[in-house]
């Protein structure tokens, strides 16, 4: 009998606990959760990674609103388009606070959100597409890019009466923006709006041109939208590694170029020293900036590590063969370039050639810096250092005349290395010095060698 009486009591306690918990949680669950994402500095792959991580956190924690705290001078077009897609796919509210600039790429990202708010000194616009070098894009290519961008803009702004026209005025200097007989932009210039200009109302009933309001802070925006106390800010911070990645993205072509230059120098000098160590270290710093931010995964870490090992093998174990050196350099630069190809893992099969545009531009800039640096080093370094890079025809130790015509009688003779063969160097034979090349590997100074071949003014030797 007691067992039968216990069951109703147990169910009563169970349902009471459920309804009791619901009542206690109602005040919290009725609040809108908001996650604030800082969009600062140049728009590059690290910013996309930060946004994706924030969206992942928002979905896991049932956050209903993304608010972009925007302060950017612009950046990469490919990354901008991907950021716009991420924002468009988010199921909750998306807001932008222009605090205090959204220029170029920042303008496109802003219009991909549902509401745009301005700080009193906020500005937005000047969104013409240019090349990464800062120069204008050829006219035909620009027409294609502008057409594609405007199609993307129209799909994201169709419910807003003026956004499409405003963005076109920001990107096309030939477009005249005129609303309700008010001329807002003449031909021959790009539109950039201030907070006061963006909030102007047009039409009937009046609707703001672009801005949903001007506020001093994020809290004022949320008080206005949700009401005082009706929202909760969810903690989200940019990690030190993401900050490092953002910083590194700005200077990585320079560091990469210097690293390439130092490796070029190392290939042309005997032994393995400061040039090779510094070059590999600079490339490792560039890669570390991408790895710690999550832009380069474990697979790329493996490729990069194998490449570094092959470079060291080239310099220390089999110098002059160039096989391991070229393969190692290819793996290192390939890993760095691949880290710039940003794709969701599930979309790896859909990667297109256009996804490599940013990586190709980045590599081009880096190699240009490296080659120019190497030429400058060879041109302006003291003569004593230049001679270590490029071995020229050698003077006779006795007479001072050039040994440019070498005979086959030298084959089989023995000599001593006077300048490390790496694989180029110098040897001494019968009190005369000659340019020489090691047949295989590096040969240190003081080693006895035998001449196996004569090639022009150069001797091929082995130890």
C-alpha positions as CSV (number, residue, x, y, z in Angstrom):
1,X,0.0,0.0,0.0
2,X,2.8,2.4,0.9
3,X,4.5,1.7,-2.4
4,X,1.3,2.8,-4.3
5,X,1.1,6.0,-2.2
6,X,4.8,6.8,-2.9
7,X,4.5,6.9,-6.7
8,X,2.0,9.8,-6.8
9,X,4.1,11.7,-4.3
10,X,7.3,11.1,-6.3
11,X,5.6,12.4,-9.5
12,X,4.3,15.4,-7.7
13,X,7.8,16.3,-6.4
14,X,9.2,15.7,-9.9
15,X,6.8,18.1,-11.6
16,X,7.0,20.6,-8.8
17,X,10.8,20.7,-9.2
18,X,10.5,21.2,-13.0
19,X,8.0,24.1,-12.8
20,X,9.9,25.6,-9.9
21,X,13.1,25.7,-11.9
22,X,11.3,27.2,-14.9
23,X,9.9,30.0,-12.8
24,X,13.4,30.7,-11.4
25,X,15.0,30.8,-14.8
26,X,12.3,32.8,-16.6
27,X,13.9,36.2,-15.6
28,X,17.2,35.1,-17.1
29,X,15.9,33.2,-20.2
30,X,13.8,36.2,-21.2
31,X,16.9,38.3,-21.5
32,X,18.6,38.6,-24.9
33,X,22.2,37.3,-24.8
34,X,24.6,39.5,-26.7
35,X,28.1,38.8,-27.8
36,X,30.4,41.7,-28.7
37,X,33.0,41.0,-31.4
38,X,35.8,43.5,-31.9
39,X,36.6,44.1,-35.6
40,X,39.8,46.1,-35.4
41,X,42.6,46.8,-37.8
42,X,43.0,45.5,-41.3
43,X,40.5,42.9,-42.5
44,X,42.5,39.6,-43.0
45,X,42.1,35.9,-42.3
46,X,42.6,36.3,-38.5
47,X,39.5,38.5,-38.3
48,X,37.5,35.8,-40.1
49,X,38.7,33.2,-37.7
50,X,37.7,35.4,-34.7
51,X,34.3,35.8,-36.1
52,X,33.8,32.1,-36.8
53,X,34.9,31.3,-33.2
54,X,32.5,33.9,-31.9
55,X,29.6,32.4,-33.9
56,X,30.5,28.9,-32.7
57,X,30.4,30.2,-29.1
58,X,27.1,32.0,-29.8
59,X,25.5,28.8,-31.1
60,X,26.7,26.7,-28.2
61,X,25.6,29.2,-25.6
62,X,22.3,30.2,-27.3
63,X,23.4,33.8,-27.8
64,X,20.8,35.6,-29.8
65,X,22.7,38.7,-31.0
66,X,26.1,39.4,-32.6
67,X,27.3,43.0,-32.2
68,X,30.4,44.0,-34.3
69,X,32.5,46.7,-32.6
70,X,33.8,48.1,-35.8
71,X,37.0,50.1,-36.3
72,X,38.8,49.1,-39.5
73,X,40.4,50.9,-42.5
74,X,39.6,48.0,-44.8
75,X,41.4,44.9,-46.0
76,X,41.2,41.8,-48.1
77,X,38.2,41.3,-50.5
78,X,38.1,37.5,-50.3
79,X,38.1,37.6,-46.5
80,X,35.4,40.3,-46.5
81,X,33.1,38.2,-48.7
82,X,33.5,35.2,-46.4
83,X,32.8,37.4,-43.3
84,X,29.6,38.6,-45.0
85,X,28.5,35.0,-45.7
86,X,29.1,34.1,-42.0
87,X,27.0,37.0,-40.8
88,X,24.2,36.3,-43.4
89,X,24.0,32.6,-42.2
90,X,23.7,33.5,-38.5
91,X,20.1,32.9,-37.3
92,X,20.0,35.6,-34.6
93,X,20.2,39.4,-34.8
94,X,23.4,41.0,-36.2
95,X,24.3,44.6,-35.4
96,X,27.3,46.9,-36.2
97,X,28.6,49.7,-34.1
98,X,30.8,52.0,-36.2
99,X,33.3,53.0,-33.5
100,X,34.7,55.0,-35.2
101,X,35.3,53.9,-38.8
102,X,34.2,51.3,-41.3
103,X,36.1,52.1,-44.5
104,X,36.3,50.0,-47.6
105,X,35.9,46.3,-46.5
106,X,34.5,47.5,-43.2
107,X,31.6,49.1,-45.1
108,X,30.7,45.9,-46.9
109,X,30.8,43.9,-43.6
110,X,28.6,46.5,-41.9
111,X,25.9,46.4,-44.6
112,X,25.7,42.6,-44.1
113,X,24.3,43.1,-40.6
114,X,20.7,43.9,-39.9
115,X,21.2,47.2,-38.1
116,X,24.1,49.8,-38.3
117,X,24.7,52.2,-35.4
118,X,27.2,55.0,-35.4
119,X,29.4,56.6,-32.7
120,X,29.1,60.4,-32.9
121,X,32.4,60.6,-34.8
122,X,31.8,57.5,-36.8
123,X,32.4,57.4,-40.6
124,X,31.6,54.8,-43.2
125,X,32.3,54.5,-46.9
126,X,35.1,54.8,-49.6
127,X,34.5,51.2,-50.6
128,X,36.0,51.1,-54.1
129,X,37.9,47.8,-54.7
130,X,41.7,48.2,-55.3
131,X,44.6,45.7,-55.5
132,X,46.5,44.6,-52.5
133,X,49.4,46.8,-53.6
134,X,47.1,49.9,-53.4
135,X,46.9,50.4,-57.1
136,X,43.7,50.4,-59.2
137,X,42.4,47.3,-60.7
138,X,42.3,47.1,-64.6
139,X,39.0,48.3,-65.9
140,X,37.6,45.0,-67.2
141,X,38.4,43.2,-64.0
142,X,37.0,46.0,-61.9
143,X,33.7,45.8,-63.8
144,X,33.4,42.1,-63.1
145,X,34.2,42.5,-59.4
146,X,31.9,45.4,-59.0
147,X,29.1,43.6,-60.7
148,X,29.6,40.6,-58.4
149,X,29.8,42.7,-55.3
150,X,26.6,44.6,-56.1
151,X,24.8,41.3,-56.7
152,X,25.9,40.2,-53.2
153,X,24.9,43.5,-51.7
154,X,21.4,43.4,-53.3
155,X,20.7,39.9,-51.9
156,X,21.6,41.1,-48.4
157,X,19.9,44.6,-48.5
158,X,16.7,44.0,-50.5
159,X,14.5,44.8,-47.4
160,X,16.3,48.1,-46.8
161,X,15.2,50.9,-49.2
162,X,18.4,52.9,-49.5
163,X,21.3,50.6,-48.6
164,X,21.9,49.3,-52.1
165,X,22.1,52.8,-53.5
166,X,24.4,54.0,-50.7
167,X,26.8,51.1,-51.2
168,X,26.9,51.7,-54.9
169,X,27.7,55.4,-54.3
170,X,30.5,54.2,-51.9
171,X,32.1,52.0,-54.5
172,X,31.4,53.7,-57.9
173,X,32.7,57.2,-58.4
174,X,30.6,57.5,-61.6
175,X,27.4,56.9,-59.8
176,X,25.2,59.9,-58.7
177,X,23.3,59.4,-55.5
178,X,20.1,61.4,-55.4
179,X,17.1,60.7,-53.1
180,X,13.9,62.8,-52.9
181,X,15.5,65.5,-55.1
182,X,18.4,65.7,-52.6
183,X,21.8,65.3,-54.2
184,X,23.9,63.3,-51.7
185,X,26.8,62.5,-54.0
186,X,28.0,63.9,-57.3
187,X,29.8,62.0,-60.0
188,X,33.6,61.9,-59.7
189,X,33.9,61.0,-56.0
190,X,33.2,58.2,-53.6
191,X,30.6,58.5,-50.8
192,X,31.7,58.5,-47.2
193,X,29.0,59.1,-44.6
194,X,29.3,60.7,-41.2
195,X,27.0,59.8,-38.3
196,X,24.8,62.8,-39.0
197,X,24.5,62.1,-42.7
198,X,23.8,58.4,-42.3
199,X,20.8,59.1,-40.0
200,X,19.0,61.5,-42.4
201,X,15.5,60.3,-43.1
202,X,13.9,60.2,-46.6
203,X,10.7,59.0,-48.2
204,X,7.2,58.6,-46.8
205,X,7.0,57.4,-44.2
206,X,10.5,58.7,-43.4
207,X,13.2,56.1,-43.1
208,X,16.9,56.6,-42.2
209,X,19.4,56.5,-45.0
210,X,21.6,54.0,-43.3
211,X,22.0,54.4,-39.6
212,X,19.7,53.0,-36.9
213,X,20.9,55.6,-34.4
214,X,23.9,57.5,-33.0
215,X,25.1,56.4,-29.5
216,X,28.2,56.9,-27.3
217,X,28.5,53.3,-26.3
218,X,27.5,49.7,-26.8
219,X,25.4,49.7,-23.6
220,X,23.4,52.7,-24.9
221,X,22.7,50.8,-28.2
222,X,21.5,47.7,-26.3
223,X,19.4,49.8,-23.8
224,X,17.7,51.4,-26.8
225,X,17.1,48.1,-28.7
226,X,16.2,45.7,-25.8
227,X,15.3,48.0,-22.9
228,X,17.3,48.7,-19.8
229,X,18.1,45.4,-18.0
230,X,16.6,43.2,-20.7
231,X,19.8,41.9,-22.1
232,X,23.0,40.2,-20.9
233,X,26.5,40.6,-22.4
234,X,28.1,37.3,-23.0
235,X,31.9,37.4,-22.3
236,X,34.0,37.0,-25.5
237,X,37.6,38.1,-25.7
238,X,40.1,38.0,-28.5
239,X,43.0,35.8,-27.3
240,X,46.6,36.8,-27.3
241,X,47.3,34.4,-30.1
242,X,44.6,36.0,-32.3
243,X,46.0,39.5,-31.5
244,X,49.4,38.1,-32.5
245,X,47.9,36.7,-35.7
246,X,46.3,40.0,-36.6
247,X,49.6,41.9,-36.0
248,X,51.6,39.3,-37.9
249,X,49.2,39.4,-40.9
250,X,50.2,43.0,-41.5
251,X,54.0,42.4,-41.5
252,X,54.2,38.8,-42.6
253,X,55.1,39.5,-46.2
254,X,58.0,41.6,-45.0
255,X,59.2,38.9,-42.6
256,X,58.7,36.2,-45.2
257,X,60.7,38.3,-47.7
258,X,63.5,38.8,-45.3
259,X,63.6,35.1,-44.5
260,X,63.7,34.2,-48.2
261,X,66.5,36.7,-48.8
262,X,68.6,35.3,-45.9
263,X,68.1,31.7,-47.3
264,X,69.2,32.9,-50.7
265,X,72.4,34.3,-49.1
266,X,72.9,31.1,-47.1
267,X,72.8,29.0,-50.3
268,X,75.5,31.2,-51.8
269,X,77.9,31.2,-48.8
270,X,80.1,28.4,-47.3
271,X,78.9,26.5,-44.3
272,X,75.8,27.0,-42.3
273,X,75.7,30.1,-40.1
274,X,73.8,33.2,-39.1
275,X,72.1,33.7,-42.5
276,X,70.5,30.3,-42.6
277,X,69.5,30.3,-38.9
278,X,68.0,33.7,-39.2
279,X,66.1,32.9,-42.4
280,X,64.5,29.7,-41.0
281,X,63.7,31.6,-37.7
282,X,61.9,34.4,-39.6
283,X,59.8,31.8,-41.6
284,X,59.1,30.1,-38.3
285,X,57.9,33.3,-36.7
286,X,55.5,33.9,-39.7
287,X,54.2,30.4,-39.4
288,X,53.8,30.6,-35.6
289,X,51.6,33.7,-36.0
290,X,49.2,31.6,-38.1
291,X,49.4,28.4,-36.1
292,X,48.7,29.9,-32.7
293,X,45.6,31.6,-34.1
294,X,44.3,28.4,-35.6
295,X,44.8,29.4,-39.3
296,X,47.3,26.6,-39.7
297,X,46.4,23.2,-38.5
298,X,48.5,20.2,-37.5
299,X,48.8,19.0,-41.1
300,X,50.4,22.3,-42.1
301,X,52.6,22.2,-39.0
302,X,53.9,18.8,-40.2
303,X,54.6,20.1,-43.7
304,X,56.3,23.2,-42.3
305,X,58.5,21.1,-39.9
306,X,59.5,18.6,-42.6
307,X,60.4,21.5,-44.9
308,X,62.6,23.1,-42.1
309,X,64.3,19.7,-41.5
310,X,65.1,19.3,-45.3
311,X,66.6,22.8,-45.4
312,X,68.8,22.0,-42.4
313,X,69.8,18.7,-44.2
314,X,70.7,20.7,-47.3
315,X,72.9,23.1,-45.3
316,X,74.6,20.7,-42.9
317,X,74.6,17.2,-44.4
318,X,74.3,17.3,-48.2
319,X,75.3,20.9,-49.1
320,X,75.3,21.7,-52.8
321,X,72.9,18.9,-53.9
322,X,70.0,21.4,-53.8
323,X,67.4,18.6,-54.0
324,X,66.6,18.6,-50.3
325,X,66.9,22.4,-50.2
326,X,64.5,23.0,-53.0
327,X,62.0,20.4,-51.7
328,X,62.3,21.9,-48.1
329,X,61.8,25.5,-49.4
330,X,58.8,24.4,-51.4
331,X,57.2,22.7,-48.3
332,X,57.8,25.7,-46.1
333,X,56.4,28.2,-48.5
334,X,53.6,25.9,-49.5
335,X,52.5,25.5,-45.8
336,X,52.6,29.2,-45.3
337,X,50.5,29.9,-48.5
338,X,48.0,27.1,-47.7
339,X,47.3,28.7,-44.3
340,X,45.9,31.7,-46.2
341,X,43.3,29.5,-48.0
342,X,40.4,29.8,-45.5
343,X,37.7,27.1,-45.8
344,X,35.4,25.4,-43.6
345,X,36.6,21.8,-43.2
346,X,33.4,20.4,-44.6
347,X,33.9,22.5,-47.8
348,X,37.4,21.3,-48.5
349,X,36.3,19.6,-51.8
350,X,34.8,22.8,-53.1
351,X,38.0,24.8,-53.0
352,X,38.3,26.8,-56.2
353,X,41.4,28.5,-57.8
354,X,40.1,31.9,-56.8
355,X,40.5,30.9,-53.2
356,X,44.3,31.0,-53.8
357,X,44.3,34.6,-55.0
358,X,45.3,36.0,-51.6
359,X,48.0,33.4,-51.1
360,X,49.4,34.0,-54.6
361,X,49.5,37.8,-53.9
362,X,51.1,37.2,-50.5
363,X,53.8,35.0,-51.9
364,X,54.4,37.4,-54.8
365,X,55.0,40.2,-52.4
366,X,57.3,38.1,-50.2
367,X,59.4,36.8,-53.0
368,X,59.7,40.3,-54.5
369,X,61.0,41.6,-51.2
370,X,63.4,38.7,-50.9
371,X,64.8,39.0,-54.4
372,X,65.2,42.8,-54.2
373,X,66.8,42.4,-50.8
374,X,69.3,39.8,-52.1
375,X,70.2,42.0,-55.1
376,X,70.8,45.0,-52.7
377,X,72.9,42.9,-50.4
378,X,75.1,41.7,-53.3
379,X,75.3,45.2,-54.7
380,X,76.1,47.3,-51.6
381,X,77.9,45.0,-49.1
382,X,81.6,45.4,-48.7
383,X,83.6,43.7,-51.4
384,X,85.1,41.2,-48.9
385,X,81.6,39.9,-48.1
386,X,80.4,39.9,-51.7
387,X,83.3,37.6,-52.6
388,X,81.8,35.0,-50.3
389,X,78.5,35.0,-52.3
390,X,79.9,34.7,-55.8
391,X,83.2,33.1,-56.4
392,X,85.0,34.7,-59.4
393,X,88.0,33.6,-61.4
394,X,90.9,33.3,-59.0
395,X,94.3,34.9,-59.3
396,X,97.6,33.0,-59.3
397,X,99.1,33.0,-55.8
398,X,102.6,33.5,-57.4
399,X,102.1,35.6,-60.5
400,X,98.7,37.2,-59.9
401,X,97.5,36.2,-63.4
402,X,94.1,34.7,-64.0
403,X,93.8,30.9,-64.2
404,X,91.0,31.0,-66.8
405,X,92.3,28.2,-69.1
406,X,92.7,25.0,-67.2
407,X,94.1,21.9,-68.8
408,X,93.1,18.3,-68.4
409,X,96.6,17.6,-67.0
410,X,95.2,18.7,-63.6
411,X,92.8,15.7,-63.5
412,X,94.1,13.3,-60.9
413,X,96.3,15.9,-59.1
414,X,95.8,16.6,-55.4
415,X,95.2,19.9,-53.6
416,X,94.1,21.3,-50.3
417,X,90.9,23.2,-49.6
418,X,91.6,26.8,-48.6
419,X,88.0,28.1,-48.6
420,X,85.2,25.7,-47.7
421,X,83.5,24.0,-50.7
422,X,79.8,24.6,-50.2
423,X,79.8,23.3,-53.0
424,X,81.8,26.3,-54.4
425,X,85.1,27.2,-52.8
426,X,88.8,27.4,-53.4
427,X,91.6,24.9,-53.4
428,X,95.4,25.2,-53.6
429,X,97.4,23.0,-56.0
430,X,101.2,23.4,-56.3
431,X,101.1,26.8,-54.7
432,X,98.4,28.1,-57.0
433,X,94.7,28.7,-56.1
434,X,91.7,27.7,-58.2
435,X,87.9,28.0,-58.1
436,X,86.6,24.5,-57.3
437,X,83.3,22.7,-56.8
438,X,82.7,19.7,-54.6
439,X,81.4,16.7,-56.5
440,X,79.2,15.7,-53.5
441,X,78.6,17.4,-50.2
442,X,80.5,20.0,-48.3
443,X,84.3,19.9,-47.9
444,X,85.9,21.8,-45.1
445,X,89.0,24.0,-45.2
446,X,92.3,22.0,-44.8
447,X,90.9,18.8,-46.4
448,X,93.0,17.1,-49.1
449,X,91.1,16.6,-52.3
450,X,91.7,15.1,-55.7
451,X,90.7,16.7,-59.0
452,X,88.2,14.5,-61.0
453,X,87.1,16.9,-63.7
454,X,87.9,20.3,-65.3
455,X,84.9,22.4,-66.3
456,X,86.0,25.7,-67.9
457,X,87.8,27.7,-65.3
458,X,86.4,25.5,-62.5
459,X,87.8,22.3,-61.0
460,X,85.5,19.5,-59.8
461,X,87.0,17.7,-56.8
462,X,86.3,15.0,-54.2
463,X,87.8,14.3,-50.9
